[in-house]
């Protein structure tokens, strides 16, 4: 016959005594008789073959060195079991075990962080994965099942089987480095000369919109698959291009970038859409997250 193992209840009683500072306090907290608390701890000490509390030299039970060592492990076990029970209850009620979100690179980071901070507080048992893509790659992720839900940009191409709902928008502004030739031009001059200068264009990594151009007005283009790389090149004075206004506002105010007077591009609106597969509607946590993202975008 195997040796008896400590139970979760015994560990919870042990932790209650430590937190309450006494056997009587633990009994009150757990709604049990003090004698039951004493009996439970006596059994736990017998099973572990350790004395967890010093009951002789102090008026209130004090942890022994062995008790202090066991306390760390007891908290880990109790916390893990609590998380397991919470996750099981969530699954029983239809809550997802995990949510995977792919967002358009243009989504303002502050809105995303605010929504995810609220999400982890609201759904602590739901695991989460995040992907950041551009243009049609967001829809491609959702179509292929890589992501459960997505926040996509305004694609003309409508993928079969994808449900789309407006979720917000981002204002785009044309910018360049302070030493770029377009930086000091008037609107009339910039409109006439913009076609002669390299435009940095965000390109699509998915086949959905491969080869399509969005808001390209220059005859010379450099195509980039990463918004961060585009941002660095713009600050270095290599080409001009559009960027989310929120992302470059501080740079414009500090003079690291200049907002160009190009009337064809000024204050362009990049509309965002919440998407999911028609046959796989989002569960409670995913739906809540999309709603929170919409809320944070509308509050900007």
SENUVO-366254 format. One line per 3 residues: number of its first residue (from 0); for each residue x, y, z of N, C-alpha, C. Coordinates in nm, 3 decimals. Layout:
N
NUM) X Y Z X Y Z X Y Z  ... .
***
This chain:
300
0) 0.085 -0.120 0.000 0.000 0.000 0.000 0.088 0.125 0.000  0.058 0.223 -0.087 0.140 0.343 -0.099 0.114 0.437 0.018  0.213 0.522 0.045 0.199 0.618 0.154 0.091 0.720 0.120 .
3) 0.015 0.766 0.220 -0.087 0.868 0.196 -0.023 0.996 0.144  -0.090 1.062 0.054 -0.040 1.187 -0.003 -0.120 1.305 0.054  -0.054 1.420 0.075 -0.127 1.538 0.119 -0.236 1.576 0.020 .
6) -0.348 1.621 0.071 -0.459 1.661 -0.014 -0.460 1.812 -0.034  -0.535 1.856 -0.136 -0.549 2.000 -0.159 -0.614 2.067 -0.039  -0.710 2.000 0.023 -0.776 2.057 0.140 -0.677 2.080 0.255 .
9) -0.588 1.983 0.276 -0.488 2.000 0.382 -0.398 2.121 0.354  -0.359 2.137 0.228 -0.273 2.250 0.193 -0.347 2.382 0.209  -0.475 2.383 0.175 -0.554 2.506 0.191 -0.570 2.543 0.338 .
12) -0.587 2.442 0.424 -0.594 2.467 0.569 -0.461 2.522 0.618  -0.352 2.462 0.574 -0.217 2.508 0.611 -0.198 2.654 0.572  -0.238 2.690 0.449 -0.223 2.828 0.402 -0.315 2.923 0.480 .
15) -0.433 2.877 0.515 -0.527 2.960 0.591 -0.471 2.994 0.728  -0.403 2.899 0.792 -0.343 2.924 0.923 -0.233 3.030 0.910  -0.150 3.016 0.807 -0.041 3.112 0.786 -0.098 3.252 0.762 .
18) -0.201 3.262 0.679 -0.257 3.392 0.644 -0.335 3.454 0.760  -0.408 3.370 0.837 -0.489 3.421 0.948 -0.406 3.441 1.074  -0.293 3.371 1.086 -0.206 3.388 1.202 -0.240 3.302 1.320 .
21) -0.344 3.220 1.307 -0.381 3.132 1.417 -0.473 3.021 1.367  -0.485 2.914 1.449 -0.575 2.805 1.414 -0.720 2.854 1.421  -0.750 2.935 1.523 -0.885 2.987 1.539 -0.923 3.079 1.423 .
24) -0.826 3.162 1.379 -0.851 3.250 1.265 -0.877 3.173 1.138  -0.801 3.065 1.118 -0.822 2.981 1.000 -0.958 2.913 1.006  -0.997 2.868 1.125 -1.127 2.803 1.142 -1.240 2.899 1.105 .
27) -1.227 3.024 1.150 -1.330 3.124 1.118 -1.333 3.152 0.968  -1.216 3.162 0.908 -1.209 3.192 0.764 -1.270 3.079 0.681  -1.246 2.955 0.722 -1.292 2.839 0.644 -1.428 2.788 0.690 .
30) -1.480 2.845 0.798 -1.610 2.801 0.845 -1.608 2.663 0.908  -1.501 2.631 0.979 -1.488 2.500 1.042 -1.455 2.517 1.191  -1.467 2.408 1.263 -1.430 2.411 1.405 -1.278 2.413 1.418 .
33) -1.230 2.477 1.526 -1.086 2.484 1.549 -1.027 2.344 1.565  -1.101 2.255 1.624 -1.053 2.117 1.643 -1.031 2.047 1.510  -1.115 2.078 1.413 -1.101 2.017 1.280 -0.974 2.070 1.213 .
36) -0.948 2.199 1.230 -0.826 2.259 1.175 -0.703 2.194 1.236  -0.702 2.176 1.368 -0.589 2.114 1.437 -0.569 1.970 1.390  -0.679 1.898 1.376 -0.671 1.758 1.332 -0.616 1.749 1.189 .
39) -0.660 1.839 1.102 -0.615 1.838 0.962 -0.464 1.862 0.954  -0.414 1.959 1.031 -0.271 1.990 1.028 -0.190 1.877 1.091  -0.243 1.817 1.195 -0.173 1.704 1.258 -0.157 1.590 1.158 .
42) -0.260 1.564 1.079 -0.251 1.459 0.976 -0.151 1.497 0.868  -0.150 1.624 0.828 -0.056 1.670 0.725 0.087 1.654 0.774  0.114 1.691 0.899 0.248 1.679 0.955 0.290 1.532 0.965 .
45) 0.194 1.445 0.999 0.225 1.302 1.008 0.258 1.246 0.870  0.185 1.289 0.768 0.211 1.239 0.633 0.345 1.287 0.580  0.378 1.411 0.610 0.506 1.467 0.563 0.623 1.430 0.654 .
48) 0.589 1.383 0.774 0.690 1.351 0.876 0.773 1.474 0.909  0.702 1.590 0.917 0.766 1.717 0.948 0.679 1.795 1.045  0.742 1.873 1.131 0.667 1.965 1.215 0.661 2.099 1.144 .
51) 0.539 2.141 1.108 0.523 2.263 1.029 0.510 2.388 1.116  0.452 2.373 1.235 0.432 2.488 1.324 0.497 2.462 1.460  0.555 2.567 1.515 0.608 2.562 1.652 0.496 2.604 1.746 .
54) 0.441 2.510 1.819 0.327 2.540 1.906 0.370 2.557 2.052  0.495 2.531 2.085 0.538 2.525 2.224 0.602 2.654 2.274  0.686 2.715 2.192 0.764 2.830 2.239 0.695 2.963 2.214 .
57) 0.589 2.963 2.139 0.519 3.089 2.111 0.370 3.071 2.136  0.307 3.185 2.163 0.164 3.181 2.191 0.084 3.150 2.063  0.127 3.214 1.954 0.064 3.188 1.824 0.152 3.092 1.745 .
60) 0.090 3.006 1.666 0.170 2.910 1.589 0.263 2.982 1.491  0.390 2.948 1.499 0.491 3.005 1.410 0.545 2.895 1.319  0.572 2.931 1.194 0.626 2.832 1.102 0.766 2.790 1.146 .
63) 0.791 2.662 1.139 0.927 2.612 1.158 1.003 2.634 1.029  1.132 2.604 1.028 1.210 2.615 0.904 1.153 2.522 0.798  1.112 2.402 0.841 1.050 2.307 0.746 0.917 2.363 0.695 .
66) 0.843 2.428 0.785 0.715 2.486 0.746 0.732 2.597 0.643  0.837 2.678 0.662 0.863 2.785 0.566 0.896 2.730 0.428  0.971 2.619 0.426 1.006 2.557 0.297 0.882 2.498 0.230 .
69) 0.795 2.435 0.310 0.673 2.375 0.256 0.575 2.483 0.209  0.578 2.599 0.275 0.486 2.707 0.240 0.497 2.748 0.093  0.621 2.759 0.044 0.643 2.799 -0.096 0.578 2.700 -0.191 .
72) 0.601 2.571 -0.167 0.544 2.468 -0.254 0.393 2.461 -0.241  0.342 2.479 -0.119 0.197 2.472 -0.097 0.125 2.581 -0.176  0.185 2.700 -0.179 0.125 2.811 -0.254 0.124 2.782 -0.403 .
75) 0.232 2.725 -0.453 0.240 2.690 -0.596 0.131 2.589 -0.631  0.119 2.484 -0.549 0.021 2.378 -0.576 -0.121 2.433 -0.568  -0.150 2.510 -0.463 -0.285 2.564 -0.444 -0.322 2.658 -0.558 .
78) -0.225 2.742 -0.598 -0.251 2.836 -0.708 -0.274 2.760 -0.839  -0.192 2.659 -0.864 -0.208 2.581 -0.987 -0.340 2.507 -0.991  -0.381 2.451 -0.877 -0.508 2.380 -0.872 -0.625 2.476 -0.888 .
81) -0.611 2.595 -0.829 -0.716 2.695 -0.846 -0.732 2.736 -0.991  -0.618 2.751 -1.061 -0.623 2.785 -1.202 -0.685 2.673 -1.285  -0.652 2.550 -1.249 -0.708 2.434 -1.321 -0.859 2.428 -1.304 .
84) -0.907 2.450 -1.183 -1.051 2.446 -1.157 -1.121 2.559 -1.232  -1.060 2.679 -1.231 -1.120 2.793 -1.301 -1.126 2.768 -1.451  -1.020 2.709 -1.507 -1.018 2.680 -1.650 -1.124 2.576 -1.685 .
87) -1.137 2.474 -1.601 -1.238 2.369 -1.625 -1.378 2.428 -1.623  -1.405 2.517 -1.526 -1.536 2.580 -1.520 -1.562 2.665 -1.644  -1.456 2.735 -1.690 -1.470 2.817 -1.809 -1.501 2.733 -1.932 .
90) -1.432 2.621 -1.947 -1.456 2.532 -2.061 -1.596 2.474 -2.057  -1.643 2.442 -1.938 -1.778 2.387 -1.923 -1.883 2.489 -1.963  -1.854 2.616 -1.945 -1.950 2.720 -1.980 -1.934 2.770 -2.123 .
93) -1.843 2.707 -2.200 -1.824 2.744 -2.340 -1.711 2.842 -2.364  -1.636 2.879 -2.260 -1.524 2.971 -2.275 -1.408 2.903 -2.347  -1.344 2.976 -2.439 -1.234 2.919 -2.514 -1.114 2.890 -2.424 .
96) -1.040 2.787 -2.460 -0.915 2.758 -2.389 -0.806 2.855 -2.434  -0.815 2.900 -2.560 -0.713 2.990 -2.616 -0.776 3.076 -2.724  -0.728 3.198 -2.736 -0.770 3.290 -2.842 -0.647 3.335 -2.918 .
99) -0.652 3.325 -3.050 -0.542 3.373 -3.135 -0.593 3.489 -3.219  -0.523 3.601 -3.211 -0.562 3.724 -3.280 -0.451 3.767 -3.374  -0.487 3.801 -3.497 -0.392 3.863 -3.590 -0.441 4.004 -3.618 .
102) -0.354 4.102 -3.601 -0.394 4.242 -3.622 -0.312 4.304 -3.734  -0.374 4.401 -3.797 -0.305 4.481 -3.899 -0.198 4.565 -3.832  -0.085 4.579 -3.897 0.027 4.654 -3.841 -0.008 4.800 -3.816 .
105) -0.113 4.849 -3.882 -0.154 4.988 -3.863 -0.234 5.011 -3.735  -0.280 4.904 -3.670 -0.356 4.919 -3.547 -0.271 4.991 -3.442  -0.318 5.101 -3.385 -0.238 5.175 -3.287 -0.198 5.087 -3.169 .
108) -0.068 5.079 -3.137 -0.022 4.994 -3.027 -0.089 5.026 -2.894  -0.116 5.155 -2.868 -0.178 5.192 -2.740 -0.317 5.131 -2.727  -0.392 5.126 -2.836 -0.526 5.065 -2.834 -0.517 4.916 -2.809 .
111) -0.418 4.853 -2.875 -0.400 4.709 -2.859 -0.361 4.674 -2.716  -0.264 4.747 -2.662 -0.217 4.720 -2.525 -0.330 4.741 -2.424  -0.406 4.846 -2.441 -0.517 4.874 -2.349 -0.620 4.762 -2.351 .
114) -0.652 4.713 -2.471 -0.751 4.606 -2.484 -0.699 4.476 -2.426  -0.571 4.444 -2.449 -0.515 4.319 -2.399 -0.497 4.321 -2.248  -0.468 4.438 -2.193 -0.458 4.450 -2.048 -0.592 4.419 -1.983 .
117) -0.699 4.471 -2.042 -0.834 4.444 -1.991 -0.872 4.299 -2.013  -0.827 4.242 -2.125 -0.859 4.102 -2.158 -0.801 4.005 -2.055  -0.675 4.028 -2.018 -0.613 3.935 -1.923 -0.679 3.943 -1.786 .
120) -0.730 4.061 -1.751 -0.800 4.075 -1.624 -0.937 4.009 -1.628  -1.003 4.016 -1.744 -1.137 3.961 -1.759 -1.136 3.809 -1.779  -1.033 3.758 -1.848 -1.026 3.615 -1.879 -0.889 3.559 -1.841 .
123) -0.860 3.549 -1.713 -0.727 3.505 -1.669 -0.693 3.361 -1.705  -0.793 3.279 -1.735 -0.767 3.138 -1.765 -0.751 3.112 -1.915  -0.776 3.212 -1.998 -0.770 3.194 -2.143 -0.629 3.226 -2.195 .
126) -0.567 3.128 -2.259 -0.436 3.151 -2.320 -0.453 3.241 -2.443  -0.345 3.312 -2.479 -0.357 3.410 -2.588 -0.235 3.408 -2.678  -0.259 3.423 -2.808 -0.151 3.435 -2.907 -0.180 3.556 -2.996 .
129) -0.074 3.628 -3.030 -0.088 3.749 -3.112 0.006 3.742 -3.232  -0.049 3.777 -3.349 0.032 3.792 -3.471 0.006 3.933 -3.526  0.109 3.993 -3.584 0.096 4.125 -3.647 0.136 4.111 -3.793 .
132) 0.044 4.145 -3.884 0.067 4.131 -4.027 0.019 4.257 -4.099  0.039 4.260 -4.231 -0.003 4.375 -4.311 -0.100 4.334 -4.420  -0.196 4.422 -4.447 -0.287 4.407 -4.560 -0.355 4.269 -4.562 .
135) -0.345 4.198 -4.675 -0.417 4.072 -4.691 -0.369 3.958 -4.604  -0.250 3.971 -4.544 -0.196 3.864 -4.461 -0.281 3.842 -4.336  -0.351 3.946 -4.290 -0.439 3.930 -4.174 -0.554 3.837 -4.209 .
138) -0.618 3.864 -4.323 -0.728 3.779 -4.368 -0.679 3.638 -4.398  -0.561 3.626 -4.454 -0.505 3.495 -4.485 -0.489 3.412 -4.358  -0.443 3.474 -4.250 -0.428 3.405 -4.122 -0.562 3.349 -4.074 .
141) -0.666 3.431 -4.086 -0.798 3.389 -4.039 -0.853 3.279 -4.131  -0.837 3.295 -4.260 -0.884 3.193 -4.355 -0.819 3.057 -4.331  -0.689 3.058 -4.302 -0.615 2.933 -4.284 -0.628 2.877 -4.143 .
144) -0.699 2.947 -4.055 -0.717 2.897 -3.919 -0.600 2.923 -3.828  -0.502 3.001 -3.875 -0.389 3.038 -3.788 -0.440 3.127 -3.675  -0.536 3.213 -3.708 -0.597 3.301 -3.609 -0.747 3.277 -3.602 .
147) -0.803 3.292 -3.483 -0.948 3.279 -3.466 -1.019 3.405 -3.514  -0.958 3.519 -3.485 -1.015 3.648 -3.520 -0.904 3.740 -3.571  -0.944 3.846 -3.639 -0.844 3.939 -3.689 -0.896 4.081 -3.692 .
150) -0.804 4.176 -3.698 -0.836 4.316 -3.722 -0.763 4.353 -3.849  -0.838 4.367 -3.957 -0.781 4.385 -4.090 -0.800 4.526 -4.140  -0.716 4.562 -4.236 -0.730 4.691 -4.303 -0.836 4.685 -4.410 .
153) -0.855 4.794 -4.485 -0.963 4.805 -4.585 -0.925 4.739 -4.718  -0.952 4.611 -4.733 -0.920 4.541 -4.856 -1.036 4.546 -4.955  -1.005 4.573 -5.080 -1.108 4.569 -5.184 -1.148 4.425 -5.211 .
156) -1.052 4.335 -5.197 -1.079 4.194 -5.222 -1.162 4.138 -5.106  -1.273 4.074 -5.137 -1.358 4.013 -5.036 -1.338 3.862 -5.039  -1.278 3.808 -4.936 -1.252 3.665 -4.929 -1.380 3.590 -4.897 .
159) -1.403 3.482 -4.969 -1.522 3.401 -4.946 -1.512 3.334 -4.809  -1.620 3.340 -4.734 -1.622 3.274 -4.604 -1.575 3.360 -4.489  -1.546 3.488 -4.517 -1.500 3.579 -4.412 -1.609 3.681 -4.379 .
162) -1.638 3.695 -4.251 -1.734 3.795 -4.204 -1.658 3.917 -4.156  -1.698 4.035 -4.203 -1.628 4.159 -4.169 -1.723 4.260 -4.107  -1.677 4.328 -4.002 -1.755 4.434 -3.939 -1.662 4.551 -3.907 .
165) -1.706 4.674 -3.931 -1.624 4.792 -3.900 -1.588 4.794 -3.752  -1.464 4.830 -3.721 -1.420 4.834 -3.582 -1.353 4.965 -3.545  -1.321 5.047 -3.647 -1.254 5.173 -3.619 -1.172 5.217 -3.738 .
168) -1.091 5.317 -3.720 -1.008 5.368 -3.829 -0.883 5.434 -3.775  -0.786 5.451 -3.866 -0.659 5.515 -3.833 -0.634 5.625 -3.936  -0.589 5.739 -3.891 -0.557 5.849 -3.983 -0.412 5.836 -4.027 .
171) -0.389 5.839 -4.159 -0.255 5.831 -4.216 -0.210 5.968 -4.264  -0.082 5.999 -4.242 -0.029 6.127 -4.287 0.102 6.102 -4.362  0.130 6.183 -4.466 0.255 6.169 -4.540 0.370 6.237 -4.467 .
174) 0.481 6.168 -4.451 0.595 6.224 -4.378 0.726 6.190 -4.449  0.830 6.262 -4.411 0.966 6.236 -4.460 1.062 6.295 -4.359  1.190 6.263 -4.375 1.292 6.320 -4.288 1.305 6.469 -4.310 .
177) 1.355 6.543 -4.212 1.364 6.690 -4.223 1.453 6.739 -4.336  1.545 6.654 -4.382 1.634 6.695 -4.491 1.588 6.647 -4.628  1.472 6.583 -4.633 1.419 6.534 -4.761 1.375 6.654 -4.846 .
180) 1.395 6.647 -4.978 1.357 6.760 -5.065 1.213 6.804 -5.052  1.122 6.710 -5.024 0.980 6.746 -5.014 0.946 6.815 -4.882  1.037 6.807 -4.786 1.005 6.853 -4.650 0.973 7.001 -4.642 .
183) 1.035 7.082 -4.726 1.017 7.227 -4.717 0.936 7.285 -4.832  0.866 7.197 -4.904 0.789 7.245 -5.019 0.647 7.282 -4.978  0.591 7.379 -5.051 0.451 7.415 -5.032 0.365 7.303 -5.090 .
186) 0.234 7.309 -5.064 0.142 7.208 -5.116 0.147 7.203 -5.269  0.152 7.318 -5.331 0.155 7.323 -5.479 0.283 7.261 -5.532  0.396 7.293 -5.469 0.524 7.237 -5.512 0.530 7.087 -5.486 .
189) 0.486 7.046 -5.367 0.492 6.905 -5.331 0.405 6.820 -5.423  0.285 6.868 -5.456 0.196 6.794 -5.546 0.259 6.778 -5.684  0.334 6.877 -5.725 0.395 6.872 -5.858 0.519 6.785 -5.861 .
192) 0.592 6.776 -5.750 0.720 6.706 -5.750 0.718 6.568 -5.681  0.610 6.534 -5.611 0.607 6.410 -5.533 0.631 6.286 -5.618  0.589 6.289 -5.744 0.605 6.173 -5.832 0.751 6.144 -5.864 .
195) 0.838 6.240 -5.842 0.980 6.223 -5.875 1.060 6.163 -5.760  1.000 6.145 -5.646 1.073 6.099 -5.528 1.025 5.960 -5.484  1.117 5.883 -5.429 1.087 5.746 -5.387 0.979 5.744 -5.279 .
198) 0.873 5.667 -5.304 0.769 5.647 -5.205 0.790 5.510 -5.140  0.796 5.507 -5.008 0.810 5.381 -4.935 0.671 5.321 -4.917  0.653 5.201 -4.967 0.520 5.138 -4.972 0.522 5.008 -4.894 .
201) 0.423 4.991 -4.808 0.408 4.865 -4.735 0.349 4.762 -4.829  0.415 4.647 -4.840 0.370 4.546 -4.935 0.307 4.427 -4.863  0.231 4.349 -4.937 0.156 4.236 -4.882 0.236 4.108 -4.890 .
204) 0.233 4.030 -4.781 0.302 3.901 -4.781 0.206 3.786 -4.810  0.082 3.817 -4.842 -0.016 3.711 -4.869 -0.053 3.710 -5.017  -0.103 3.597 -5.068 -0.145 3.592 -5.208 -0.279 3.659 -5.232 .
207) -0.351 3.696 -5.127 -0.485 3.753 -5.144 -0.482 3.883 -5.224  -0.386 3.968 -5.196 -0.379 4.098 -5.264 -0.241 4.120 -5.324  -0.174 4.013 -5.356 -0.038 4.024 -5.411 -0.040 4.102 -5.542 .
210) 0.050 4.199 -5.552 0.062 4.278 -5.673 -0.029 4.399 -5.679  -0.118 4.414 -5.581 -0.206 4.530 -5.580 -0.139 4.647 -5.507  -0.168 4.765 -5.555 -0.113 4.885 -5.493 -0.222 4.961 -5.421 .
213) -0.188 5.019 -5.305 -0.282 5.098 -5.227 -0.223 5.235 -5.202  -0.288 5.338 -5.256 -0.245 5.476 -5.236 -0.101 5.499 -5.280  -0.062 5.441 -5.392 0.071 5.465 -5.448 0.058 5.574 -5.553 .
216) 0.127 5.686 -5.533 0.115 5.798 -5.628 0.248 5.836 -5.690  0.358 5.778 -5.642 0.489 5.811 -5.697 0.528 5.710 -5.806  0.606 5.758 -5.902 0.654 5.669 -6.009 0.767 5.581 -5.958 .
219) 0.830 5.621 -5.849 0.940 5.543 -5.792 0.897 5.489 -5.656  0.911 5.360 -5.637 0.869 5.300 -5.509 0.973 5.202 -5.456  0.983 5.198 -5.325 1.054 5.090 -5.255 0.947 5.017 -5.176 .
222) 0.944 4.885 -5.189 0.839 4.806 -5.124 0.897 4.733 -5.003  0.831 4.749 -4.890 0.878 4.694 -4.764 0.768 4.608 -4.701  0.808 4.500 -4.638 0.711 4.412 -4.573 0.699 4.440 -4.424 .
225) 0.771 4.540 -4.376 0.774 4.567 -4.232 0.755 4.716 -4.207  0.656 4.752 -4.124 0.631 4.893 -4.096 0.744 4.955 -4.016  0.807 4.876 -3.929 0.920 4.927 -3.851 1.036 4.969 -3.940 .
228) 1.063 4.889 -4.045 1.171 4.923 -4.138 1.136 5.050 -4.215  1.011 5.062 -4.253 0.967 5.183 -4.324 0.987 5.306 -4.236  0.952 5.295 -4.110 0.965 5.405 -4.014 1.112 5.448 -4.002 .
231) 1.204 5.352 -3.993 1.346 5.384 -3.980 1.399 5.453 -4.105  1.358 5.404 -4.222 1.404 5.465 -4.347 1.351 5.607 -4.362  1.227 5.629 -4.321 1.171 5.764 -4.328 1.250 5.861 -4.241 .
234) 1.283 5.818 -4.119 1.360 5.906 -4.030 1.501 5.930 -4.082  1.551 5.833 -4.160 1.685 5.849 -4.218 1.684 5.936 -4.343  1.565 5.979 -4.386 1.555 6.065 -4.504 1.553 5.989 -4.635 .
237) 1.536 5.858 -4.629 1.532 5.776 -4.750 1.387 5.760 -4.793  1.343 5.839 -4.887 1.208 5.831 -4.938 1.107 5.900 -4.849  0.981 5.902 -4.896 0.869 5.955 -4.820 0.760 5.848 -4.817 .
240) 0.667 5.863 -4.726 0.559 5.766 -4.721 0.457 5.802 -4.615  0.348 5.730 -4.614 0.242 5.754 -4.515 0.265 5.668 -4.393  0.227 5.721 -4.277 0.238 5.649 -4.151 0.116 5.683 -4.065 .
243) 0.079 5.593 -3.973 -0.029 5.626 -3.879 0.007 5.752 -3.801  -0.085 5.847 -3.795 -0.056 5.976 -3.731 -0.010 5.958 -3.586  -0.073 5.869 -3.513 -0.037 5.849 -3.373 0.107 5.801 -3.358 .
246) 0.153 5.718 -3.453 0.286 5.660 -3.444 0.395 5.765 -3.465  0.366 5.866 -3.545 0.471 5.963 -3.579 0.448 6.102 -3.518  0.343 6.115 -3.437 0.311 6.247 -3.382 0.427 6.307 -3.303 .
249) 0.488 6.227 -3.216 0.600 6.277 -3.136 0.719 6.313 -3.223  0.742 6.233 -3.328 0.855 6.261 -3.418 0.834 6.392 -3.494  0.710 6.417 -3.536 0.680 6.541 -3.607 0.697 6.661 -3.514 .
252) 0.649 6.648 -3.391 0.661 6.758 -3.295 0.806 6.785 -3.259  0.890 6.679 -3.258 1.031 6.694 -3.222 1.118 6.729 -3.342  1.060 6.728 -3.462 1.136 6.762 -3.580 1.214 6.648 -3.641 .
255) 1.194 6.527 -3.590 1.263 6.410 -3.648 1.199 6.369 -3.779  1.072 6.405 -3.798 1.000 6.384 -3.923 0.923 6.511 -3.955  0.892 6.530 -4.081 0.815 6.647 -4.125 0.689 6.598 -4.195 .
258) 0.577 6.655 -4.157 0.451 6.623 -4.224 0.448 6.696 -4.357  0.435 6.620 -4.465 0.444 6.678 -4.599 0.310 6.739 -4.642  0.321 6.843 -4.726 0.202 6.914 -4.775 0.155 6.853 -4.906 .
261) 0.126 6.722 -4.904 0.079 6.652 -5.024 -0.072 6.637 -5.012  -0.146 6.714 -5.090 -0.292 6.716 -5.075 -0.356 6.583 -5.110  -0.297 6.507 -5.202 -0.355 6.380 -5.243 -0.348 6.275 -5.132 .
264) -0.262 6.297 -5.034 -0.242 6.196 -4.929 -0.279 6.246 -4.790  -0.300 6.375 -4.773 -0.316 6.428 -4.638 -0.445 6.378 -4.573  -0.431 6.332 -4.448 -0.546 6.287 -4.369 -0.623 6.172 -4.434 .
267) -0.551 6.081 -4.497 -0.617 5.962 -4.551 -0.666 5.875 -4.435  -0.780 5.811 -4.454 -0.838 5.728 -4.349 -0.818 5.580 -4.384  -0.758 5.508 -4.291 -0.733 5.364 -4.307 -0.834 5.294 -4.217 .
270) -0.937 5.236 -4.279 -1.046 5.177 -4.203 -1.013 5.034 -4.162  -1.044 5.003 -4.037 -1.016 4.871 -3.981 -1.144 4.791 -3.967  -1.132 4.660 -3.983 -1.246 4.570 -3.976 -1.215 4.451 -3.886 .
273) -1.311 4.412 -3.805 -1.299 4.288 -3.727 -1.345 4.173 -3.817  -1.265 4.067 -3.824 -1.298 3.957 -3.915 -1.291 3.822 -3.844  -1.370 3.727 -3.896 -1.363 3.588 -3.852 -1.422 3.500 -3.961 .
276) -1.394 3.371 -3.954 -1.450 3.279 -4.052 -1.600 3.262 -4.026  -1.678 3.254 -4.133 -1.823 3.243 -4.120 -1.863 3.117 -4.045  -1.787 3.007 -4.067 -1.822 2.880 -4.002 -1.763 2.867 -3.863 .
279) -1.687 2.968 -3.819 -1.626 2.962 -3.686 -1.642 3.097 -3.616  -1.765 3.130 -3.576 -1.786 3.258 -3.507 -1.708 3.264 -3.376  -1.664 3.382 -3.336 -1.584 3.393 -3.214 -1.662 3.354 -3.089 .
282) -1.590 3.291 -2.994 -1.650 3.254 -2.867 -1.661 3.374 -2.775  -1.700 3.350 -2.649 -1.721 3.461 -2.555 -1.598 3.550 -2.535  -1.481 3.489 -2.517 -1.361 3.569 -2.490 -1.318 3.646 -2.615 .
285) -1.321 3.581 -2.731 -1.281 3.648 -2.855 -1.378 3.761 -2.890  -1.507 3.737 -2.871 -1.606 3.842 -2.898 -1.584 3.961 -2.805  -1.556 3.931 -2.678 -1.532 4.038 -2.580 -1.410 4.119 -2.621 .
288) -1.304 4.052 -2.669 -1.181 4.120 -2.707 -1.204 4.212 -2.826  -1.279 4.166 -2.926 -1.309 4.251 -3.042 -1.390 4.373 -2.999  -1.483 4.352 -2.907 -1.562 4.464 -2.857 -1.476 4.565 -2.782 .
291) -1.381 4.515 -2.705 -1.291 4.604 -2.630 -1.199 4.681 -2.726  -1.151 4.615 -2.830 -1.068 4.683 -2.930 -1.147 4.796 -2.999  -1.271 4.768 -3.032 -1.358 4.870 -3.093 -1.375 4.988 -2.997 .
294) -1.395 4.955 -2.871 -1.413 5.059 -2.769 -1.289 5.147 -2.755  -1.170 5.084 -2.753 -1.048 5.163 -2.738 -1.020 5.247 -2.862  -1.053 5.196 -2.979 -1.032 5.273 -3.103 -1.126 5.393 -3.109 .
297) -1.250 5.373 -3.068 -1.348 5.482 -3.073 -1.318 5.589 -2.970  -1.247 5.551 -2.862 -1.217 5.646 -2.754 -1.097 5.733 -2.783  -1.022 5.704 -2.892 -0.901 5.779 -2.921 -0.933 5.922 -2.962 .
***
